[in-house]
Amino acid sequence: MRLLWGLAWAFSFFASSLQKPRLLLFSPSVVNLGTPLSVGVQLLDAPAGQEVKGSVYLRNPTSGPCSPKKDFKLSSGNDFVLLRLEVPLKDVRSCGLFGLRRAPHIQLVAHSPWLKNTASKATETQGVNLLFSSRRGHIFVQTDQPIYNPGQRVRYRVFALDQKMRPSTDTLTVTVENSHGLRVRKKEVFAPTSIFQDDFIIPDISEPGTWKISARFSDGLESNRSTHFEVKKYVLPNFEVKLTPWKPYILTVPSYREEIQLDVQARYVYGKPVQGVAYTRFALMDEQGKKSFLRGLETQTKLVEGQTHISISRDQFQAALGKVNTEIGDLEGLRLYAAVAVIESPGGEMEEAELTSWPFVSSAFSLDLSHTKQHLVPGAPFLLQALVREMSGSEASDVPVKVSATLLSGSDSKVLDFQQNTNGIGQVSFSIHVPPTITELRLLVSAGSLYPAVAKLTVQAPPSRGPGFLSIEPLDLRSPRVGDTFVLSLRTVGIPMPTFSHYYYMIISRGQIMAMSREPRRALTSISVLVDHHLAPSFYFVAYFYHQGLPVANSLLINVQPGDCEGKLELKVDGAKEYRNGDSMKLQLQTDSEALVALGAVDTALYAVGGRSHKPLDMSKVFEVMNSYNLGCGPGGGDDALQVFQTAGLAFSDGDRLTQTKENLSCPKEKKSRQKRNVNFQKAISEKLGQYSSPDTKRCCQDGMTKLPMARTCEQRAARVPQPACREPFLSCCKFAEDLRRNQTRSQAGLARAQDMLQEEDLIDEDDILVRSFFPENWLWRVEPVDRSKLLTVWLPDSLTTWEIHGVSLSKSKGLCVAKPTRVRVFREFHLHLRLPISVRRFEQLELRPVLYNYLSEDVTVSVHVSPVEGLCLAGGGLLAQQVSVPAGSARPVAFSVVPTAAASIPLKVVARGSFTIGDAVSKILQIEKEGAIHREEIVYNLDPLNNLGRSLEIPGSSDPNVIPDGDFSSFVRVTASEPLETLGSEGALSPGGVASLLRLPRGCAEQTMIYLAPTLTASHYLDRTEQWSKLPPETKDHAVDLIQKGHMRIQQFRKKDGSFGAWLHRDSSTWLTAFVLKILSLAQEQIGDSPEKLQETAGWLLGQQLDDGSFHDPCPVIHRGMQGGLVGTDETVALTAFVVIALHHGLAVFQDENSQQLKKRVEASITKANSFLGQKASAGLLGAHASAITAYALTLTKASEDLQNVAHNSLMAMAEETGENLYWGSAIGSQDNVVSSTPAPRNPSEPVPQAPALWIETTAYGLLHLLLREGKGEMADKVATWLTHQGSFQGGFRSTQDTVVTLDALSAYWIASHTTEEKALNVTLSSMGRNGYKSHLLQLNNHQVKGLEEELKFSLGSTINVKVGGNSKGTLKILRTYNVLDMKNTTCQDLRIEVTVTGYVEYTREANEDYEYDYDMPAADDPSVHSQPVTPLQLFEGRRSRRRREAPKAADEQESRVQYTVCIWRNGNLGLSGMAIADITLLSGFQALRADLEKLTSLSDRYVSHFETDGPHVLLYFDSVPTTRECVGFGALQEVAVGLVQPASAVLYDYYSPDHKCSVFYAAPTKSKLLSTLCSADVCQCAEGKCPRQRRSLERGVEDKDGYRMKFACYYPRVEYGFQVKVLREDSRAAFRLFETKITQVLHFTKDAKASIGQTRNFLVRASCRLRLEPSKEYLIMGMDGVTSDLKGDPQYLLDSNTWIEEMPSERLCRSTRQRAACGQLNDFLQEYSSQGCQV
């Protein structure tokens, strides 16, 4: 016994000697900027009565303290404290943490004299290293919808909160990145309410992909949070299709025999079922998403109540697999792809859906053991936690889980088996007793009984048992909820005689120590933790003690069940109520504190087009962000105490030992190996693709196998492929596909034939599914202040859909809360659906087909009519209604014929009325255009009251013989006295329309995009320098910045990875274009906030394009050499070099940081080298005007040597042309490539200013820039500026983009130099005699006016305008004449030619040169379910790519409404033009081009068109060049609304950079087409012809002319203004009119036509829609009203209308007959009396 006591005493003495006094220091392993750091300090084993004082602080070892000090005082009775250490931004900056290049580490230091005096330390400090992070607070970003079309507006919100989830008002930095990862927008903002809202527009040229909006606190780079949204081309579906497998997996076990079953459901967005047919097909999909379709599994089934069921037996499936030589057992890891197209019966519209996540698996379950600790405590129970999920991702309840546990101790082993079923949320826990001697535990876990999921896990005991272990055992294995009390038990293991008295523990959540405490040690110690909001969504429980001088610790991660937010937000609507479109809705907002509630409503149809991949903000995302501050890794535990602390996210020091310093914020990731399967199951096309290994050659092969919408042989197509490496696979695959198509038969009896199985979808993007759209996609985007409750009354939009309403509240006391979305269904049991064309022309005939939908349980009879409206001819004048019976649960179309008679925007309203409250009405705007094509004409006059010759002007009216006869056209006159403010102010470059208002040009390519930036920058610079922003509307400055940011966002779409830019996304980079972008973006740095590194990269790329002689070359010249202004011919290298020098000089502004100084020196050296080259060329004296001007400007700008500047200046001035007060550069000696015919300035002020070509304007602008730098504002600069000012267009721009950019830059610099505060006046009087008499206007303007700085007046087109000018200020008068013309025979098509033909649609499936026919007379069918022949997969899934609308591929309707456009262009071989041209085709009325066809022309390897745009009825095709031989392209178009008597439409081919250089033509519908037939009913036709003339037959009334009806017509009503007897010479077609050329045989009467005499010719016009035909060689008596137009000779021409008398003159033979002799006598008496005496009243 004495021995035992002695041993016990000795052990106690040894233990006490080990347990020396020490200070324990705990802290989170990461310090976050601006967030208080929680620091735990503990005094261990200090003698009773001893007191320890000290402080803790943060420091940078190299530069000093980084935080204020926090004092502490500890004793044996009060041995621990939890401190909060502030981390202010100013202290962090002052201590140099932001300057650390490597991972910024900071030291937490405890300072106390006790450490040195009592604890025997060498110093008075003890510390631990922490990782510093600038991350702080919480940021959430929300967009108004999850998916957008290119060109759409994105609205977003940023919610800013601090670390405690309370509102923060700190400054935010918000950035937007496009799908290429390039930053396109950046701004710093201050949100006083902690909610920042903004919006931007996605450029319409954006490629599909994922965009990102990021936000961070401006002083915290690592506080960045982001949200993603999808950008793709889509249109909202009318109904949604869902595919639901009966089981979310397919078992690959051979013995498994169940069928593969799938449900298809189609419902309208307002919830009702769809009637129609479903076409389904299947494919195997690998991990990369590659699909191989399975033959023989296609189905065609009818929907019943919007549903159908598809079942595939195992034998059927295995048979399909057999065709590709594989077995079902080989498919694990792959997925079954299912695609379905549903065609609704009433409207024939089609929607599609696909199922891509149907996996082949060996088990129905997945098994997750990640919540099981990876560390073993021998002698303590081991807790195995498993989560079982079904393959759909949902928790699997009541599933048997078996565990086989092998316990190993040396060579001994023991196996224990357990079994238990999962609980309601798929969890199961096993407590496995582990004896103290066990070193390893091997677990084999299986879930499920028949085909189980299996997982393995091996855990080992620590290599050293140390002082013992601590076991943490939760009382309840379930995750707690907020408000629960979580109980844990602590006990020691492996310590026979514990010497410590207390367990110490900490609770860590969101990167902070939330609590620190202690609990007396008992045999079984229980600790209760109250789980509040601060511990959600997870927390670590860390417990420890010291034994024998060593720490013993353990930890456990507790996940808190996701619940509601800390506060409360509920959105309530009356869900039981059936809402109709346009109804008011009561929305109840309920909170538990004063809060701001941000609302938004999204059309759930967006989720059907891909929006599901980006979920809206919800509480799970909020918890995810909150949990991201969790510094721990894993479920807890560790091999020793230091590892326990470290894995829980703690830093620890006890003076002898400390944790490792954390290097980054992430946890180490497990390396996972994935076994990929390669199964050979390719069919014909896949086998062909498999012959090519690289992605590029595969793409070439795919392009070759893709059908074009026009006839081309494979050899012709391959010849257009520029890359030789691509040409061979393209040609081979093209021929392969042609052979397969040639073997197909036209008549298809079923779906399962082998020749039908060539699926074009292997060649194209399956996600490109287009559907239709009519209504807003989101609304209710607003923020409402709410004090616990608020009732909102909102009006529902017109969409029949289901809206999902979202709400986010932000409260000062409760933080952020995301409400559960509420859904509102908007529906009408009975409603109608109306579709209108984009536009039609007057007197074309429409067939409206509104569809009536009846979802009532009973049949409904309604009367349907179109409301009468002026300008439309309707059945019965709009009062005649059709009675239609619509059976219950069905739909019926109704047909109406309509003829527009007025050119206007007319509201067309269709009304359906039934009994009681049944009915609906839809009103839409029908856009009606005038006949013919639009013609524009601009004239400019200089107003100078100081010049006697300029004080009076007479401006003649227009007398174009081609103007349509009854158009009410005008001349618009604009007068200004302030050119700078007009051109650069709120009416010009900064107008609401932006620079688009300056030019009438498209904006597809990169250089066109720059027009958004350059003039706006120029305007901003001018207004800044002259301090004139205050003279413009207050919002103008913001608008300018917005325009610049939009342009920057758009140009980034063209940026390449190396910093260069190409004209199109698919073209190589251009030196000239890259230099242009560098220059403009360098000037825009302040407004766009772009990173200078990107522009430095751009400048570096340009340096690589410089040659040894100092010149620059362009590896891929911009498509249109004229785009570069004067960069053509022998001067091209010189001008390009000067242009790049100018850009590099401006780019020097972005080299401000130290790291870029070496590259800056290279740029400066490059400029010097290039200047030497330019000086040599200028000295030779061989440069043309443009090259001389840009060279002189470049040398002056870069301050080259004075000798070089003088040589360039003298050379330039020698070429100047001076006329009066004008100085300009036009025709010049030197390079013949720059010589054009001279256009002088006006000889006197009373003449209009001649309009010079774009090249002259650009050259003169460079000359002005040079003169301003060299001499400042002088006499020569004044004359140059005067000439340039009067070259501006009516809109304020110039001819094209380059001349506009450079000229505005030059004039801005001049206007800044000449700016004066002196006020001058300009008085202008304009007078004219019009139809309504004399009209006069007096304008009193001055050179500083803003509001009313200009006046725009309207005068009759043919009227002469008299102008009188007074005052002492110069000004400008501009006239714009816009009118429609009959034909374009007067336009010049000698150099450029275009031809457009329209034919019936042709499927080009045979040889390209094979003849074809088309047929317009096939009968129509309404219901796709009753087709005599099924729709084959090839027809369906290939044909859908050719339809913009989701229409059924019905043979009859498609052939009836689809046409093929062929556009041919060529040029004169002698013309020097070889650059970009644009074909602008106005489609025939009611048609819409098939976008899929247009995309094929631009996206395949054999590219035919560089780019296309659609704008209303216009299709714009960009061509790289115009060939000298005829070249044609084709595309299909669908007529969405039936139109009869379709009028010809216009097409224009023009040089983009010289739009006046063009060819304009008309083209017509196919001659055999029903497009030219009559659609209207009898009374509608009669109404439409009400304005048509009526032809009287010869001697129509015989001898009954007792009252003298001819004389009454001529003299009383309507009282004619002319009367001729004419002989018809010929008939001609002019646009929508017929022209009859006649010779006058007798003049009876005239008013205006004083020159009319016998033998002269006169033209008579009648609308083509009228039935009047005058036969050549016959004579007619014609009396009517004077015309307003003239022919080519200036003679009047007349319109034949309802006020015209037309009577065929009887022949002599007829008059000799006894019966007609008296009637002929009366006719001759009238002719004689009227011609001699006229009207006697």
CORLINHU-V561002 format. One record per helix or strand. SS is the DSSP state (H for helix, E for strand). FROM is the first residue (numbers start at 1). LEN is the number of residues. If there is no record, write none. Layout:
ss/from/len
SS/FROM/LEN
SS/FROM/LEN
//
This chain:
ss/from/len
H/2/17
E/22/7
E/30/3
E/37/8
E/51/10
E/64/2
E/70/6
E/80/6
H/89/6
H/97/3
E/105/7
H/113/5
E/125/9
E/138/6
E/147/2
E/153/9
E/167/1
E/172/6
E/183/7
E/195/7
E/209/9
H/221/3
E/225/7
E/239/7
E/249/3
E/260/9
E/273/1
E/276/10
E/291/3
E/299/4
E/304/1
E/307/6
H/314/9
H/328/3
E/335/10
E/349/13
E/365/4
E/375/2
E/381/10
E/395/1
E/400/10
E/412/10
E/427/7
E/440/8
E/453/9
E/469/6
E/485/9
E/502/8
E/512/9
E/525/6
H/533/3
E/538/10
E/550/10
E/569/4
E/579/1
E/584/20
H/605/4
H/611/3
H/619/9
H/641/7
E/650/4
E/658/1
H/684/6
H/695/11
H/714/6
H/724/19
H/754/4
H/760/3
E/778/18
E/802/10
E/815/4
E/822/5
E/830/4
E/840/2
E/845/10
E/860/7
E/872/2
H/875/4
E/882/5
E/890/11
E/905/9
E/919/11
E/933/11
H/948/3
E/952/4
E/963/1
E/970/7
H/979/6
H/994/4
H/1006/7
H/1014/13
H/1029/3
H/1036/19
E/1055/1
E/1061/1
H/1071/13
H/1085/4
H/1092/12
E/1106/1
E/1112/1
H/1121/4
H/1129/22
H/1154/27
H/1185/13
H/1202/12
E/1217/3
E/1222/3
H/1232/3
H/1254/18
H/1275/11
H/1297/17
E/1321/10
E/1333/10
E/1350/7
E/1361/7
E/1371/11
E/1392/9
H/1424/3
H/1433/10
E/1447/1
H/1451/7
E/1458/10
E/1477/6
E/1487/3
H/1491/9
E/1507/5
E/1514/6
E/1527/9
E/1538/3
E/1545/7
E/1554/10
H/1570/3
H/1578/10
E/1590/3
H/1605/7
E/1618/13
E/1633/13
E/1657/7
E/1675/6
E/1685/2
E/1692/4
E/1701/4
H/1708/5
H/1717/17
//
